[in-house]
């Protein structure tokens, strides 16, 4: 399997679902308190930005617009982040 496919699978099957769950959980907390504090707003903004970046990377992958070196670097970085979270 090429690294581009690995990156695509990592984003689609692991990273994006995790981000969506985190967004949903944050919304539940905000909904219960009926108000978001500053930290929650910042967290929500970061999660939304991350989700947007992931979709942009997937789009670029589908168009073959990312060079192999960048794919390798992104894959390595995301694997490190995923490992740190566990």
MDTraj code that builds the backbone (N, CA, C; nanometers):
import mdtraj as md
import numpy as np

residues = "UNK UNK UNK UNK UNK UNK UNK UNK UNK UNK UNK UNK UNK UNK UNK UNK UNK UNK UNK UNK UNK UNK UNK UNK UNK UNK UNK UNK UNK UNK UNK UNK UNK UNK UNK UNK UNK UNK UNK UNK UNK UNK UNK UNK UNK UNK UNK UNK UNK UNK UNK UNK UNK UNK UNK UNK UNK UNK UNK UNK UNK UNK UNK UNK UNK UNK UNK UNK UNK UNK UNK UNK UNK UNK UNK UNK UNK UNK UNK UNK UNK UNK UNK UNK UNK UNK".split()
xyz = np.array([
    [0.0853, -0.1184, 0.0000],
    [0.0000, 0.0000, 0.0000],
    [0.0897, 0.1246, 0.0000],
    [0.0571, 0.2165, -0.0875],
    [0.1335, 0.3408, -0.0963],
    [0.1041, 0.4299, 0.0232],
    [0.1980, 0.5183, 0.0522],
    [0.1781, 0.6095, 0.1638],
    [0.0591, 0.7021, 0.1422],
    [0.0289, 0.7349, 0.0169],
    [-0.0878, 0.8195, -0.0086],
    [-0.2159, 0.7480, 0.0334],
    [-0.2235, 0.6185, 0.0083],
    [-0.3402, 0.5408, 0.0507],
    [-0.3439, 0.5265, 0.2025],
    [-0.2276, 0.5081, 0.2622],
    [-0.2206, 0.4989, 0.4082],
    [-0.2682, 0.6286, 0.4722],
    [-0.2232, 0.7411, 0.4159],
    [-0.2633, 0.8721, 0.4677],
    [-0.4131, 0.8919, 0.4523],
    [-0.4639, 0.8573, 0.3368],
    [-0.6075, 0.8706, 0.3108],
    [-0.6883, 0.7845, 0.4088],
    [-0.6470, 0.6605, 0.4288],
    [-0.7170, 0.5713, 0.5224],
    [-0.7091, 0.6226, 0.6655],
    [-0.5914, 0.6712, 0.7037],
    [-0.5743, 0.7240, 0.8387],
    [-0.6687, 0.8413, 0.8617],
    [-0.6767, 0.9302, 0.7636],
    [-0.7647, 1.0467, 0.7768],
    [-0.9118, 1.0048, 0.7798],
    [-0.9515, 0.9220, 0.6848],
    [-1.0930, 0.8854, 0.6716],
    [-1.1421, 0.7910, 0.7812],
    [-1.0572, 0.6991, 0.8220],
    [-1.1024, 0.5941, 0.9132],
    [-1.0698, 0.6200, 1.0602],
    [-0.9742, 0.7083, 1.0863],
    [-0.9352, 0.7292, 1.2255],
    [-0.9411, 0.8752, 1.2688],
    [-0.8684, 0.9605, 1.1994],
    [-0.8563, 1.1001, 1.2430],
    [-0.9902, 1.1731, 1.2364],
    [-1.0534, 1.1730, 1.1203],
    [-1.1805, 1.2455, 1.1069],
    [-1.2898, 1.1928, 1.1995],
    [-1.3073, 1.0613, 1.2105],
    [-1.4079, 1.0138, 1.3072],
    [-1.3770, 1.0579, 1.4502],
    [-1.2495, 1.0558, 1.4884],
    [-1.2118, 1.1008, 1.6227],
    [-1.2420, 1.2489, 1.6427],
    [-1.2133, 1.3283, 1.5414],
    [-1.2408, 1.4726, 1.5497],
    [-1.3909, 1.4970, 1.5598],
    [-1.4683, 1.4260, 1.4811],
    [-1.6140, 1.4419, 1.4851],
    [-1.6693, 1.4044, 1.6229],
    [-1.6169, 1.2975, 1.6808],
    [-1.6609, 1.2567, 1.8151],
    [-1.6260, 1.3637, 1.9171],
    [-1.5051, 1.4174, 1.9074],
    [-1.4629, 1.5217, 2.0014],
    [-1.5507, 1.6462, 1.9880],
    [-1.5857, 1.6829, 1.8650],
    [-1.6742, 1.7976, 1.8431],
    [-1.8111, 1.7699, 1.9047],
    [-1.8648, 1.6524, 1.8794],
    [-1.9957, 1.6157, 1.9348],
    [-1.9949, 1.6179, 2.0877],
    [-1.8907, 1.5627, 2.1466],
    [-1.8811, 1.5600, 2.2925],
    [-1.8720, 1.7010, 2.3501],
    [-1.7975, 1.7881, 2.2828],
    [-1.7849, 1.9257, 2.3285],
    [-1.9188, 1.9974, 2.3183],
    [-1.9909, 1.9737, 2.2099],
    [-2.1238, 2.0332, 2.1956],
    [-2.2183, 1.9844, 2.3061],
    [-2.2083, 1.8576, 2.3442],
    [-2.2928, 1.8048, 2.4521],
    [-2.2638, 1.8764, 2.5839],
    [-2.1367, 1.8971, 2.6132],
    [-2.0981, 1.9671, 2.7356],
    [-2.1504, 2.1106, 2.7325],
    [-2.1338, 2.1759, 2.6186],
    [-2.1807, 2.3142, 2.6042],
    [-2.3324, 2.3194, 2.6168],
    [-2.4005, 2.2225, 2.5575],
    [-2.5468, 2.2196, 2.5628],
    [-2.5975, 2.2022, 2.7062],
    [-2.5287, 2.1186, 2.7839],
    [-2.5710, 2.0967, 2.9222],
    [-2.5574, 2.2218, 3.0068],
    [-2.4534, 2.2990, 2.9811],
    [-2.4322, 2.4216, 3.0592],
    [-2.5016, 2.5419, 2.9974],
    [-2.5503, 2.5242, 2.8745],
    [-2.6197, 2.6301, 2.7993],
    [-2.5297, 2.7504, 2.7696],
    [-2.3975, 2.7306, 2.7877],
    [-2.3042, 2.8386, 2.7609],
    [-2.1646, 2.7784, 2.7432],
    [-2.0876, 2.8361, 2.6529],
    [-1.9516, 2.7892, 2.6313],
    [-1.8533, 2.8884, 2.6917],
    [-1.7593, 2.8355, 2.7702],
    [-1.6571, 2.9240, 2.8228],
    [-1.5495, 2.9468, 2.7155],
    [-1.4562, 3.0323, 2.7456],
    [-1.3544, 3.0699, 2.6471],
    [-1.2720, 2.9491, 2.6015],
    [-1.2329, 2.8644, 2.6947],
    [-1.1529, 2.7472, 2.6601],
    [-1.2298, 2.6526, 2.5683],
    [-1.3585, 2.6342, 2.5964],
    [-1.4408, 2.5473, 2.5114],
    [-1.4547, 2.6053, 2.3709],
    [-1.4710, 2.7365, 2.3625],
    [-1.4802, 2.8012, 2.2317],
    [-1.3506, 2.7828, 2.1527],
    [-1.2379, 2.7964, 2.2216],
    [-1.1085, 2.7783, 2.1549],
    [-1.0894, 2.6332, 2.1111],
    [-1.1280, 2.5402, 2.1971],
    [-1.1182, 2.3984, 2.1616],
    [-1.2046, 2.3659, 2.0405],
    [-1.3254, 2.4189, 2.0400],
    [-1.4164, 2.3957, 1.9286],
    [-1.3595, 2.4530, 1.7991],
    [-1.3034, 2.5711, 1.8068],
    [-1.2413, 2.6350, 1.6899],
    [-1.1252, 2.5505, 1.6368],
    [-1.0412, 2.5005, 1.7274],
    [-0.9282, 2.4161, 1.6879],
    [-0.9752, 2.2868, 1.6220],
    [-1.0767, 2.2248, 1.6792],
    [-1.1290, 2.1004, 1.6223],
    [-1.1891, 2.1239, 1.4843],
    [-1.2611, 2.2322, 1.4692],
    [-1.3185, 2.2643, 1.3382],
    [-1.2094, 2.2917, 1.2361],
    [-1.1046, 2.3636, 1.2771],
    [-0.9925, 2.3902, 1.1867],
    [-0.9245, 2.2603, 1.1458],
    [-0.9062, 2.1702, 1.2427],
    [-0.8439, 2.0419, 1.2140],
    [-0.9282, 1.9624, 1.1147],
    [-1.0584, 1.9622, 1.1362],
    [-1.1484, 1.8906, 1.0452],
    [-1.1388, 1.9484, 0.9039],
    [-1.1367, 2.0801, 0.8934],
    [-1.1265, 2.1461, 0.7631],
    [-0.9951, 2.1103, 0.6944],
    [-0.8861, 2.1110, 0.7708],
    [-0.7554, 2.0756, 0.7145],
    [-0.7533, 1.9311, 0.6657],
    [-0.8133, 1.8425, 0.7421],
    [-0.8173, 1.7013, 0.7017],
    [-0.8923, 1.6845, 0.5701],
    [-1.0059, 1.7512, 0.5578],
    [-1.0815, 1.7424, 0.4328],
    [-1.0043, 1.8031, 0.3163],
    [-0.9304, 1.9102, 0.3419],
    [-0.8493, 1.9719, 0.2368],
    [-0.7384, 1.8774, 0.1914],
    [-0.6766, 1.8086, 0.2862],
    [-0.5721, 1.7120, 0.2516],
    [-0.6310, 1.5982, 0.1694],
    [-0.7474, 1.5493, 0.2095],
    [-0.8129, 1.4423, 0.1327],
    [-0.8442, 1.4865, -0.0093],
    [-0.8906, 1.6090, -0.0226],
    [-0.9203, 1.6630, -0.1554],
    [-0.7946, 1.6683, -0.2410],
    [-0.6858, 1.7175, -0.1821],
    [-0.5588, 1.7253, -0.2547],
    [-0.5072, 1.5864, -0.2908],
    [-0.5245, 1.4901, -0.2023],
    [-0.4842, 1.3527, -0.2322],
    [-0.5632, 1.2971, -0.3497],
    [-0.6923, 1.3213, -0.3504],
    [-0.7766, 1.2710, -0.4588],
    [-0.7407, 1.3326, -0.5931],
    [-0.6863, 1.4530, -0.5904],
    [-0.6452, 1.5203, -0.7145],
    [-0.4980, 1.4974, -0.7477],
    [-0.4300, 1.4174, -0.6676],
    [-0.2854, 1.3942, -0.6839],
    [-0.2064, 1.5243, -0.6830],
    [-0.2407, 1.6130, -0.5911],
    [-0.1754, 1.7432, -0.5835],
    [-0.0756, 1.7541, -0.4682],
    [-0.0449, 1.6418, -0.4039],
    [0.0514, 1.6435, -0.2938],
    [0.1712, 1.5584, -0.3348],
    [0.2899, 1.6137, -0.3151],
    [0.4133, 1.5435, -0.3495],
    [0.4401, 1.4326, -0.2473],
    [0.5120, 1.3308, -0.2895],
    [0.5409, 1.2156, -0.2037],
    [0.6085, 1.2557, -0.0728],
    [0.7010, 1.3524, -0.0792],
    [0.7717, 1.3952, 0.0418],
    [0.6739, 1.4550, 0.1427],
    [0.5789, 1.5331, 0.0928],
    [0.4799, 1.5938, 0.1808],
    [0.3857, 1.4877, 0.2378],
    [0.3491, 1.3915, 0.1556],
    [0.2649, 1.2810, 0.2013],
    [0.3355, 1.2059, 0.3134],
    [0.4632, 1.1762, 0.2934],
    [0.5401, 1.1048, 0.3952],
    [0.5455, 1.1840, 0.5252],
    [0.5691, 1.3154, 0.5145],
    [0.5781, 1.4003, 0.6329],
    [0.4435, 1.4078, 0.7055],
    [0.3342, 1.4249, 0.6298],
    [0.2012, 1.4302, 0.6901],
    [0.1662, 1.2989, 0.7592],
    [0.1954, 1.1893, 0.6924],
    [0.1663, 1.0579, 0.7487],
    [0.2438, 1.0376, 0.8789],
    [0.3700, 1.0727, 0.8780],
    [0.4522, 1.0572, 0.9984],
    [0.3990, 1.1446, 1.1120],
    [0.3660, 1.2695, 1.0798],
    [0.3156, 1.3618, 1.1818],
    [0.1834, 1.3136, 1.2414],
    [0.0921, 1.2691, 1.1553],
    [-0.0378, 1.2222, 1.2041],
    [-0.0257, 1.0925, 1.2829],
    [0.0655, 1.0056, 1.2438],
    [0.0870, 0.8822, 1.3186],
    [0.1414, 0.9134, 1.4576],
    [0.2306, 1.0124, 1.4665],
    [0.2829, 1.0534, 1.5970],
    [0.1725, 1.1110, 1.6848],
    [0.0887, 1.1953, 1.6256],
    [-0.0235, 1.2519, 1.7010],
    [-0.1181, 1.1432, 1.7496],
    [-0.1468, 1.0489, 1.6636],
    [-0.2372, 0.9387, 1.6984],
    [-0.1790, 0.8548, 1.8115],
    [-0.0493, 0.8303, 1.8070],
    [0.0183, 0.7530, 1.9098],
    [0.0176, 0.8279, 2.0425],
    [0.0383, 0.9586, 2.0391],
    [0.0373, 1.0401, 2.1603],
    [-0.0995, 1.0395, 2.2270],
    [-0.2052, 1.0388, 2.1467],
    [-0.3423, 1.0404, 2.2009],
    [-0.3780, 0.9113, 2.2727],
    [-0.3141, 0.8017, 2.2356],
    [-0.3484, 0.6724, 2.2952],
    [-0.2697, 0.6524, 2.4165],
])
top = md.Topology()
chain = top.add_chain()
for i, resn in enumerate(residues, 1):
    res = top.add_residue(resn, chain, resSeq=i)
    for name in ("N", "CA", "C"):
        top.add_atom(name, md.element.get_by_symbol(name[0]), res)
traj = md.Trajectory(xyz[None], top)
